[in-house]
Amino acid sequence: MGADRDVEAVVSAVEGLRTAVDAMTLPLDVPGRDAAEATRRQLLDQLDDYVLPRLRSLDAPLLAVVGGSTGAGKSTLVNSVVGESVSRPGVLRPTTTSPVLVHHPDDARWFEDARVLPGLARVTGHDTGEDQPGTVRLVPSRALRPGLALLDAPDIDSVVSANRELATQLLGAADLWLFVTTAARYADAVPWDLLRTAADRGTAVSVVLDRVPPEAVDEIRPHLASMLRDQGLPTAPIFTVPETPLDDTGRLPAEAFARLRAWLEALAGDARARDIVVSQTLRGAVASLTGRADELVAAGREQDAAREALEDAVTDAFDAGHRRVADGMTDGALLRGEVLARWQEFVGTGEFFRQVESTVSRWRDRITAAVTGRTAPAEGLGEALHTGVAALLLANLESAESDTARTWRRLPGGPAVLAEVPPGPRATGDTSDVERLVRDWQGEVLELVRTEGKGRRTNARVAAYGVNAIGLFLMLVALAQTGGLVGAEIGIAGGTSVLAQRVLEAIFGDQAVRDMAAKARARLLELADERFRQERERYVGALAAHAAPTTQADTVAAAAAGLRGVRL
């Protein structure tokens, strides 16, 4: 009962790890992303193909996967051991992605369902040459004893990438690797990469040294044994198959593989021996899970760091742009150039001064404008203010966007996300959104003047000068001095802003003017902030759509910690 509870605890912990790893995504193209994704897929494959099925069915037959390089003679060896042609060798073999699993008829129930290799469909019977990729052929044979099954895998160095990937996946599903190599190729790099993986995971391995010239056995076998010891596989059995002609059926003579066949039969007939092999591989596989999970945790942290860097870049760029807008509203830049010229036109003729003194409701130049069609000075000043504020916003919006794009192009994961950012209005030269924003603000300033001028006396003074004129004065004061009327004045041509200030004070009073100017400026900044937020959201939204959940690395780490806390 205690052992059963231990296994149940391990199963629960492994299932938790599988859920966390399956949910993990690595969307940002950061260094090492492809290797981490390969690790994630291989981990899931081994969990689904071997670890969980074996934990849930400890008494299932031992599965020995026959793997090796192209031309090593795997299929010939399997056919020879079984005593019939169950796997098709030859030049066509590297092009198939359909492995062959040979089992005793009494063991069929263990392999007919999706207990192992759930991603592969099942076909039954001998090879007809019509198998489709993504299938495993089940061949019952009484030549094998119950308790042992052989799976002939594709070549590990196949020219077909799908074959190589499938071969690696099948080896990860094995209780025992029966690794076939030749006297000419036993030192090749590709097999040893996989054998090192087997050693790292504690997988049980046996090696078949095929096609060995009889006179070279005493030289090659000790060298191979030495290489196995160096790679952490000192106890791996080595079986030599001498170079010998095949019989009329294309199989090896019985004496060539007699020792291997006897070993397999003994393993199939000895439940304790099978348990030892299964236990070694299962324990090694479970123990290796946490290390690979740690690699994924590190990859998840890299994703988090990349996302944070991209987020910081867009935040910094748009915050800097917004600060430049705020500074531009207080450093006097808006009140130079066209605004200054229109202001001088507005007050420089003396018409406004006479209006202030006589409280006439119209200026002479307005009458002239009505006759001649020239733009009234007040209208020109309003347009100039509108153009200046819009230009300030547009320039800094464009600067924030270009700064973000430039930084994202050099940050890990940035170029791919940047390509998914939906185009903004500036991409087509559309400035209507900013133009509308400034118009709305000017309208709100005029409404503020109307609201503050509701008293009878104040209303008469506002009416005397005109709401539009008073509104323009309030805009000038809001944009000319930091914090309304507090702080150093930023002059407009010989202190003419003082005139606007004094007129407003005469109408509304000192404190009211301070409050109105502060409200007007704050509202413009609020509208600008909303515009910047909307533009920033295009980048933030694209990043959110391509970034992984921030909790996934912690979830995988917690699942790995849970697995470390149980013992098989």
C-alpha positions as CSV (number, residue, x, y, z in Angstrom):
1,M,0.0,0.0,0.0
2,G,2.9,2.4,0.8
3,A,4.5,1.7,-2.6
4,D,1.1,2.3,-4.3
5,R,0.7,5.6,-2.5
6,D,4.3,6.6,-3.6
7,V,3.4,5.9,-7.2
8,E,0.2,7.8,-6.9
9,A,2.0,10.8,-5.5
10,V,4.5,10.7,-8.3
11,V,1.8,10.3,-10.9
12,S,0.0,13.4,-9.5
13,A,3.2,15.4,-9.4
14,V,4.1,14.4,-13.0
15,E,0.6,15.3,-14.2
16,G,0.9,18.7,-12.6
17,L,4.2,19.2,-14.4
18,R,2.8,18.1,-17.7
19,T,-0.1,20.6,-17.3
20,A,2.2,23.4,-16.6
21,V,4.6,22.6,-19.4
22,D,1.8,22.1,-21.9
23,A,0.3,25.5,-21.1
24,M,3.7,27.2,-21.5
25,T,4.3,29.3,-24.5
26,L,7.5,31.0,-25.8
27,P,6.2,33.5,-28.3
28,L,8.9,36.2,-28.2
29,D,11.9,35.5,-30.5
30,V,14.6,35.7,-27.9
31,P,18.0,34.0,-28.0
32,G,17.6,30.3,-27.1
33,R,13.9,30.3,-27.8
34,D,14.1,27.5,-30.4
35,A,16.2,25.3,-28.2
36,A,13.8,25.8,-25.3
37,E,10.8,25.1,-27.5
38,A,12.4,21.8,-28.6
39,T,13.1,20.9,-25.0
40,R,9.4,21.6,-24.2
41,R,8.1,19.4,-27.0
42,Q,10.5,16.6,-26.2
43,L,9.5,16.8,-22.5
44,L,5.8,16.6,-23.4
45,D,6.5,13.7,-25.8
46,Q,8.3,11.7,-23.2
47,L,5.7,12.4,-20.6
48,D,2.9,11.3,-22.9
49,D,4.7,8.5,-24.7
50,Y,6.5,6.9,-21.7
51,V,6.6,8.4,-18.2
52,L,2.8,8.7,-17.6
53,P,1.9,5.5,-19.4
54,R,4.5,3.5,-17.6
55,L,3.7,5.0,-14.2
56,R,0.0,4.1,-14.8
57,S,0.8,0.6,-16.0
58,L,3.9,-0.7,-14.3
59,D,3.0,-4.3,-15.2
60,A,2.8,-3.6,-19.0
61,P,5.3,-5.4,-21.3
62,L,8.8,-4.1,-21.6
63,L,9.2,-2.0,-24.8
64,A,12.6,-2.2,-26.4
65,V,13.1,0.4,-29.2
66,V,15.6,-0.6,-31.9
67,G,17.3,2.5,-33.0
68,G,20.4,3.5,-35.0
69,S,21.9,5.1,-38.0
70,T,20.9,4.7,-41.7
71,G,22.1,1.4,-43.0
72,A,22.9,-0.1,-39.6
73,G,20.7,-3.1,-40.3
74,K,18.0,-2.5,-37.7
75,S,15.1,-3.9,-39.8
76,T,17.1,-6.9,-40.9
77,L,18.0,-7.6,-37.2
78,V,14.3,-7.3,-36.1
79,N,13.2,-9.6,-38.9
80,S,15.9,-12.1,-38.0
81,V,15.0,-12.1,-34.3
82,V,11.3,-12.5,-35.0
83,G,11.9,-15.0,-37.8
84,E,9.7,-13.4,-40.3
85,S,9.6,-10.2,-42.4
86,V,7.8,-7.8,-40.2
87,S,9.7,-4.6,-41.1
88,R,10.7,-3.6,-44.6
89,P,14.5,-3.0,-45.0
90,G,16.2,-1.5,-48.0
91,V,16.5,1.8,-49.8
92,L,12.9,2.8,-49.2
93,R,13.2,2.5,-45.5
94,P,14.6,6.0,-44.8
95,T,11.6,7.5,-46.5
96,T,8.9,6.0,-44.2
97,T,7.7,7.5,-41.0
98,S,5.8,4.5,-39.9
99,P,7.5,2.5,-37.2
100,V,6.8,-1.2,-36.6
101,L,6.0,-2.6,-33.2
102,V,6.2,-6.4,-32.8
103,H,4.6,-8.0,-29.8
104,H,3.3,-11.4,-28.6
105,P,-0.5,-11.8,-29.4
106,D,-1.3,-12.0,-25.7
107,D,0.1,-8.5,-25.2
108,A,-1.9,-6.8,-27.9
109,R,-4.2,-5.0,-25.4
110,W,-1.2,-3.0,-24.1
111,F,-0.5,-1.5,-27.5
112,E,-3.8,-1.3,-29.4
113,D,-5.0,1.7,-27.5
114,A,-3.3,5.1,-27.0
115,R,-1.6,4.0,-23.7
116,V,1.8,4.6,-25.3
117,L,2.6,6.9,-28.3
118,P,-0.9,8.5,-28.2
119,G,0.0,10.8,-31.1
120,L,0.4,7.9,-33.6
121,A,-2.6,6.1,-35.2
122,R,-2.6,2.2,-35.1
123,V,-2.6,-0.1,-38.1
124,T,-2.3,-3.8,-37.7
125,G,-0.7,-6.6,-39.7
126,H,2.4,-7.0,-41.9
127,D,3.8,-4.2,-44.0
128,T,2.1,-3.6,-47.3
129,G,4.1,-0.5,-48.2
130,E,1.1,1.8,-47.9
131,D,1.5,3.0,-44.4
132,Q,0.8,6.7,-43.9
133,P,3.0,9.1,-41.8
134,G,1.8,9.4,-38.2
135,T,1.0,5.7,-37.8
136,V,2.6,2.8,-35.9
137,R,2.2,-0.7,-37.4
138,L,1.4,-3.4,-34.8
139,V,2.5,-6.9,-35.8
140,P,1.6,-9.8,-33.4
141,S,4.2,-12.6,-33.5
142,R,4.6,-15.7,-31.3
143,A,8.3,-15.6,-32.0
144,L,8.5,-13.1,-29.1
145,R,7.6,-14.2,-25.6
146,P,4.9,-12.3,-23.7
147,G,6.3,-9.4,-21.7
148,L,8.7,-8.0,-24.3
149,A,7.9,-6.0,-27.5
150,L,10.3,-4.7,-30.1
151,L,9.8,-1.4,-31.9
152,D,11.8,-0.8,-35.1
153,A,12.3,3.0,-35.3
154,P,13.3,5.3,-38.3
155,D,16.9,6.2,-38.7
156,I,18.2,8.7,-36.2
157,D,20.2,10.4,-39.0
158,S,17.6,10.1,-41.8
159,V,17.7,12.6,-44.6
160,V,14.0,13.2,-43.7
161,S,13.7,15.6,-40.7
162,A,10.3,14.1,-39.7
163,N,12.0,10.7,-39.5
164,R,14.8,12.0,-37.3
165,E,12.3,13.7,-35.0
166,L,10.1,10.6,-34.8
167,A,13.2,8.4,-34.1
168,T,14.1,10.7,-31.1
169,Q,10.5,10.6,-29.9
170,L,10.3,6.8,-30.1
171,L,13.6,6.4,-28.2
172,G,12.1,8.6,-25.5
173,A,9.2,6.1,-25.2
174,A,11.5,3.1,-24.6
175,D,12.1,1.0,-21.5
176,L,15.2,-0.2,-23.2
177,W,17.2,1.3,-26.1
178,L,18.6,-1.5,-28.3
179,F,21.1,0.6,-30.2
180,V,22.3,-0.8,-33.5
181,T,25.5,0.5,-35.1
182,T,28.2,-0.9,-37.4
183,A,31.9,-1.5,-37.2
184,A,32.3,1.3,-39.7
185,R,30.1,3.9,-38.0
186,Y,30.1,3.2,-34.3
187,A,32.1,6.4,-33.6
188,D,29.8,8.7,-35.5
189,A,28.7,11.8,-33.6
190,V,24.9,11.6,-34.0
191,P,24.5,8.2,-32.2
192,W,26.7,9.4,-29.4
193,D,24.7,12.5,-28.9
194,L,21.6,10.3,-28.3
195,L,23.6,7.9,-26.1
196,R,24.7,10.7,-23.9
197,T,21.0,11.7,-23.6
198,A,20.2,8.2,-22.6
199,A,23.0,8.3,-20.0
200,D,21.8,11.6,-18.6
201,R,18.3,10.3,-18.2
202,G,19.3,6.9,-16.8
203,T,17.8,5.0,-19.7
204,A,18.7,1.3,-19.9
205,V,20.8,0.8,-23.1
206,S,22.1,-2.2,-25.0
207,V,24.3,-1.9,-28.0
208,V,24.4,-4.2,-31.1
209,L,27.6,-3.9,-33.0
210,D,26.6,-5.1,-36.5
211,R,28.5,-6.2,-39.5
212,V,31.8,-6.7,-37.7
213,P,34.6,-8.4,-39.7
214,P,35.5,-11.4,-37.6
215,E,39.2,-10.4,-37.5
216,A,38.3,-7.0,-36.1
217,V,36.1,-8.0,-33.2
218,D,38.9,-8.1,-30.7
219,E,39.9,-4.6,-31.6
220,I,36.6,-2.8,-32.1
221,R,34.6,-4.3,-29.2
222,P,37.1,-3.1,-26.4
223,H,37.2,0.4,-28.0
224,L,33.4,0.6,-28.1
225,A,33.2,-0.5,-24.4
226,S,35.7,2.2,-23.5
227,M,33.6,4.8,-25.3
228,L,30.5,3.7,-23.5
229,R,32.3,3.9,-20.1
230,D,33.4,7.4,-21.0
231,Q,29.9,8.5,-21.8
232,G,28.4,7.1,-18.5
233,L,27.1,3.8,-19.8
234,P,29.6,1.3,-18.3
235,T,27.1,-1.5,-17.8
236,A,25.5,-1.4,-21.2
237,P,25.7,-4.9,-22.8
238,I,27.4,-5.2,-26.2
239,F,26.3,-7.8,-28.7
240,T,28.4,-8.3,-31.8
241,V,26.9,-9.6,-35.1
242,P,29.6,-10.7,-37.5
243,E,29.6,-9.6,-41.1
244,T,27.9,-12.5,-42.8
245,P,25.8,-13.2,-46.0
246,L,22.0,-13.0,-45.6
247,D,19.9,-16.1,-46.3
248,D,17.3,-16.3,-49.1
249,T,14.7,-14.5,-47.0
250,G,17.0,-11.6,-46.4
251,R,17.6,-12.5,-42.7
252,L,20.7,-13.3,-40.7
253,P,21.7,-16.9,-40.0
254,A,20.6,-17.9,-36.4
255,E,24.2,-18.3,-35.1
256,A,25.0,-14.7,-36.0
257,F,22.7,-13.2,-33.4
258,A,22.2,-16.2,-31.1
259,R,23.6,-14.4,-28.0
260,L,21.3,-11.4,-28.5
261,R,18.3,-13.6,-29.0
262,A,19.1,-15.6,-25.9
263,W,19.4,-12.4,-23.9
264,L,16.1,-11.1,-25.1
265,E,14.3,-14.4,-24.4
266,A,15.8,-14.4,-20.9
267,L,14.7,-10.9,-20.3
268,A,11.2,-11.6,-21.6
269,G,11.0,-14.7,-19.3
270,D,12.3,-13.1,-16.1
271,A,9.8,-10.7,-14.6
272,R,12.3,-9.5,-12.0
273,A,14.8,-8.7,-14.7
274,R,12.2,-6.7,-16.6
275,D,11.3,-4.9,-13.5
276,I,14.9,-3.9,-13.0
277,V,15.2,-2.5,-16.5
278,V,11.9,-0.7,-16.3
279,S,12.7,0.7,-12.8
280,Q,16.1,2.0,-14.0
281,T,14.7,3.8,-17.0
282,L,11.6,5.1,-15.3
283,R,13.5,6.4,-12.3
284,G,16.0,8.1,-14.6
285,A,13.3,9.6,-16.8
286,V,11.4,11.0,-13.7
287,A,14.6,12.3,-12.3
288,S,15.5,14.1,-15.5
289,L,12.2,15.9,-15.7
290,T,13.0,18.5,-13.1
291,G,16.3,19.5,-14.8
292,R,14.6,20.0,-18.1
293,A,11.7,21.8,-16.4
294,D,14.4,24.2,-14.9
295,E,15.6,24.9,-18.4
296,L,12.0,25.9,-19.3
297,V,11.7,28.1,-16.2
298,A,14.9,29.9,-17.3
299,A,13.4,30.3,-20.8
300,G,10.2,31.6,-19.3
301,R,12.2,34.2,-17.3
302,E,13.9,35.2,-20.6
303,Q,10.4,35.7,-22.1
304,D,9.4,37.8,-19.1
305,A,12.6,39.9,-19.3
306,A,12.1,40.5,-23.0
307,R,8.5,41.5,-22.5
308,E,9.4,43.9,-19.7
309,A,12.1,45.5,-21.8
310,L,9.7,46.1,-24.6
311,E,7.1,47.4,-22.2
312,D,9.6,49.8,-20.7
313,A,10.7,51.0,-24.1
314,V,7.2,52.0,-25.2
315,T,6.4,53.5,-21.8
316,D,9.6,55.5,-21.8
317,A,9.1,56.8,-25.3
318,F,5.5,57.9,-24.8
319,D,6.2,59.3,-21.3
320,A,9.1,61.3,-22.8
321,G,6.8,62.6,-25.6
322,H,4.1,63.6,-23.1
323,R,6.7,65.4,-20.9
324,R,7.9,67.3,-24.0
325,V,4.3,68.3,-24.6
326,A,3.9,69.6,-21.1
327,D,7.2,71.5,-21.3
328,G,6.1,73.0,-24.6
329,M,3.0,74.4,-22.9
330,T,5.1,76.3,-20.4
331,D,8.4,77.3,-22.2
332,G,6.8,79.9,-24.4
333,A,7.6,78.0,-27.6
334,L,3.9,77.9,-28.5
335,L,3.6,81.7,-28.2
336,R,6.2,82.5,-30.8
337,G,6.1,82.7,-34.5
338,E,2.6,82.7,-36.0
339,V,0.9,83.1,-32.6
340,L,3.1,86.1,-31.8
341,A,2.4,87.7,-35.2
342,R,-1.4,87.2,-34.8
343,W,-1.3,88.6,-31.2
344,Q,0.5,91.7,-32.4
345,E,-2.1,92.1,-35.1
346,F,-4.8,91.6,-32.5
347,V,-3.7,94.3,-30.1
348,G,-1.1,96.3,-32.0
349,T,-3.6,98.5,-33.9
350,G,-5.0,100.1,-30.8
351,E,-8.5,98.8,-31.6
352,F,-8.5,96.5,-28.6
353,F,-7.2,99.2,-26.3
354,R,-10.1,101.4,-27.4
355,Q,-12.5,98.6,-26.9
356,V,-11.2,98.1,-23.3
357,E,-11.7,101.8,-22.6
358,S,-15.0,102.3,-24.3
359,T,-16.5,98.7,-23.9
360,V,-17.7,98.8,-27.5
361,S,-18.8,95.4,-28.6
362,R,-17.1,95.4,-32.0
363,W,-13.7,96.4,-33.3
364,R,-13.3,98.6,-36.3
365,D,-11.2,95.9,-38.0
366,R,-14.0,93.4,-37.6
367,I,-16.3,95.7,-39.5
368,T,-13.5,96.1,-42.1
369,A,-13.2,92.3,-42.2
370,A,-16.8,91.9,-42.9
371,V,-16.6,94.3,-45.8
372,T,-13.2,93.2,-47.3
373,G,-13.4,89.5,-46.4
374,R,-10.1,89.6,-44.5
375,T,-9.8,87.3,-41.5
376,A,-10.6,89.0,-38.2
377,P,-7.5,89.3,-35.9
378,A,-9.2,87.3,-33.2
379,E,-10.0,84.5,-35.6
380,G,-6.4,84.5,-36.9
381,L,-5.0,84.3,-33.4
382,G,-7.4,81.4,-32.6
383,E,-6.2,79.5,-35.7
384,A,-2.6,80.2,-34.9
385,L,-3.0,78.8,-31.3
386,H,-4.9,75.8,-32.7
387,T,-2.1,75.1,-35.3
388,G,0.7,75.5,-32.7
389,V,-0.9,73.2,-30.1
390,A,-1.7,70.6,-32.8
391,A,1.8,70.8,-34.2
392,L,3.3,70.3,-30.7
393,L,1.1,67.2,-30.1
394,L,1.8,65.7,-33.5
395,A,5.5,66.2,-33.4
396,N,5.8,64.4,-30.0
397,L,3.4,61.7,-30.9
398,E,5.5,60.9,-34.0
399,S,8.6,61.1,-32.0
400,A,7.3,58.7,-29.4
401,E,6.2,56.2,-32.1
402,S,9.6,56.5,-33.9
403,D,11.5,56.1,-30.7
404,T,9.5,53.0,-29.8
405,A,10.0,51.4,-33.2
406,R,13.7,52.2,-33.2
407,T,14.2,50.6,-29.7
408,W,12.0,47.6,-30.5
409,R,13.9,46.8,-33.6
410,R,17.1,46.2,-31.5
411,L,15.5,44.4,-28.6
412,P,15.0,40.6,-28.4
413,G,11.5,39.8,-29.8
414,G,10.8,43.4,-30.8
415,P,10.9,43.2,-34.6
416,A,8.3,40.4,-34.8
417,V,5.9,42.3,-32.4
418,L,6.5,45.6,-34.2
419,A,5.4,44.0,-37.4
420,E,2.0,43.2,-35.8
421,V,1.3,46.8,-34.4
422,P,-1.8,48.1,-36.2
423,P,-1.1,51.3,-38.2
424,G,-2.0,54.5,-36.6
425,P,-3.5,57.6,-38.3
426,R,0.0,59.1,-38.7
427,A,0.9,56.2,-41.0
428,T,-1.4,57.6,-43.6
429,G,-0.8,61.3,-42.8
430,D,-4.2,61.6,-41.0
431,T,-4.0,64.3,-38.3
432,S,-7.8,64.7,-37.9
433,D,-7.7,63.1,-34.4
434,V,-5.3,65.7,-33.1
435,E,-7.0,68.5,-34.9
436,R,-10.3,67.5,-33.3
437,L,-8.7,67.2,-29.9
438,V,-7.5,70.9,-30.0
439,R,-10.8,72.1,-31.3
440,D,-12.6,70.3,-28.5
441,W,-10.2,71.9,-26.0
442,Q,-10.7,75.4,-27.4
443,G,-14.5,74.8,-27.2
444,E,-14.2,73.7,-23.5
445,V,-12.2,76.8,-22.7
446,L,-14.9,79.0,-24.2
447,E,-17.5,77.1,-22.2
448,L,-15.4,77.6,-19.1
449,V,-15.5,81.4,-19.8
450,R,-19.3,81.3,-20.2
451,T,-19.7,79.3,-17.0
452,E,-17.5,81.6,-15.0
453,G,-19.2,84.7,-16.4
454,K,-22.7,83.9,-15.3
455,G,-22.9,86.7,-12.8
456,R,-24.7,89.8,-14.1
457,R,-21.8,92.2,-13.8
458,T,-19.2,89.6,-15.0
459,N,-21.5,88.6,-17.8
460,A,-21.7,92.2,-19.0
461,R,-17.9,92.5,-19.1
462,V,-17.5,89.3,-21.0
463,A,-20.1,90.4,-23.4
464,A,-18.3,93.7,-23.8
465,Y,-15.2,92.0,-25.0
466,G,-16.7,88.9,-26.6
467,V,-16.5,85.3,-25.4
468,N,-14.1,84.3,-28.1
469,A,-11.7,87.1,-27.2
470,I,-11.8,86.3,-23.5
471,G,-11.4,82.7,-24.3
472,L,-8.3,83.4,-26.4
473,F,-6.8,85.5,-23.5
474,L,-7.4,82.5,-21.2
475,M,-5.7,80.1,-23.6
476,L,-2.7,82.5,-23.8
477,V,-2.4,82.8,-20.1
478,A,-2.7,79.0,-19.6
479,L,0.1,78.4,-22.1
480,A,2.3,81.4,-21.1
481,Q,3.0,80.7,-17.5
482,T,3.7,77.7,-15.4
483,G,0.8,76.7,-13.2
484,G,-1.5,79.4,-14.5
485,L,-0.5,82.8,-13.0
486,V,2.1,81.5,-10.6
487,G,5.8,81.6,-11.4
488,A,8.0,83.4,-13.8
489,E,6.3,84.8,-16.8
490,I,7.3,83.7,-20.2
491,G,6.9,86.8,-22.3
492,I,4.9,87.5,-25.4
493,A,6.5,90.4,-27.2
494,G,7.1,93.0,-24.6
495,G,5.0,91.6,-21.9
496,T,1.7,91.8,-23.8
497,S,0.7,88.6,-21.9
498,V,0.4,90.9,-18.9
499,L,-2.4,92.7,-20.8
500,A,-4.3,89.4,-21.2
501,Q,-3.8,88.6,-17.6
502,R,-4.9,92.1,-16.4
503,V,-8.1,92.0,-18.6
504,L,-9.0,88.6,-17.1
505,E,-8.3,89.8,-13.6
506,A,-10.5,92.8,-14.1
507,I,-13.4,90.6,-15.2
508,F,-13.0,87.5,-12.9
509,G,-10.7,88.4,-10.1
510,D,-7.2,87.2,-9.4
511,Q,-8.0,83.8,-7.8
512,A,-10.7,82.9,-10.4
513,V,-8.2,83.6,-13.2
514,R,-5.6,81.4,-11.5
515,D,-8.2,78.6,-11.2
516,M,-9.5,79.0,-14.8
517,A,-6.0,79.0,-16.3
518,A,-5.0,76.0,-14.3
519,K,-8.2,74.1,-15.3
520,A,-7.6,75.0,-19.0
521,R,-4.0,73.8,-19.0
522,A,-4.8,70.7,-17.0
523,R,-7.6,69.8,-19.4
524,L,-5.3,70.2,-22.4
525,L,-2.8,67.9,-20.7
526,E,-5.5,65.5,-19.8
527,L,-6.7,65.3,-23.5
528,A,-3.1,65.0,-24.6
529,D,-2.5,62.2,-22.1
530,E,-5.6,60.3,-23.5
531,R,-4.3,60.7,-27.0
532,F,-0.9,59.5,-26.0
533,R,-2.5,56.6,-24.2
534,Q,-4.5,55.6,-27.2
535,E,-1.4,55.6,-29.4
536,R,0.7,53.7,-26.8
537,E,-2.1,51.1,-26.6
538,R,-1.4,50.0,-30.2
539,Y,2.0,48.9,-29.1
540,V,1.0,47.6,-25.7
541,G,-1.9,45.6,-27.3
542,A,0.4,44.1,-29.9
543,L,2.9,43.1,-27.2
544,A,0.1,41.6,-25.0
545,A,-1.1,39.5,-27.9
546,H,2.4,38.1,-28.5
547,A,3.7,37.8,-25.0
548,A,3.4,34.8,-22.6
549,P,1.5,35.0,-19.3
550,T,3.8,36.4,-16.6
551,T,3.0,33.5,-14.2
552,Q,4.0,30.6,-16.4
553,A,7.6,30.4,-15.3
554,D,6.5,30.4,-11.6
555,T,3.9,27.7,-12.4
556,V,6.4,25.4,-14.0
557,A,8.9,26.0,-11.2
558,A,6.3,25.2,-8.6
559,A,5.3,22.0,-10.5
560,A,9.0,21.0,-10.7
561,A,9.4,21.6,-6.9
562,G,6.3,19.4,-6.3
563,L,7.9,16.6,-8.3
564,R,11.2,16.9,-6.3
565,G,9.2,16.5,-3.1
566,V,8.0,12.9,-4.0
567,R,10.0,9.7,-4.4
568,L,9.5,6.8,-6.7
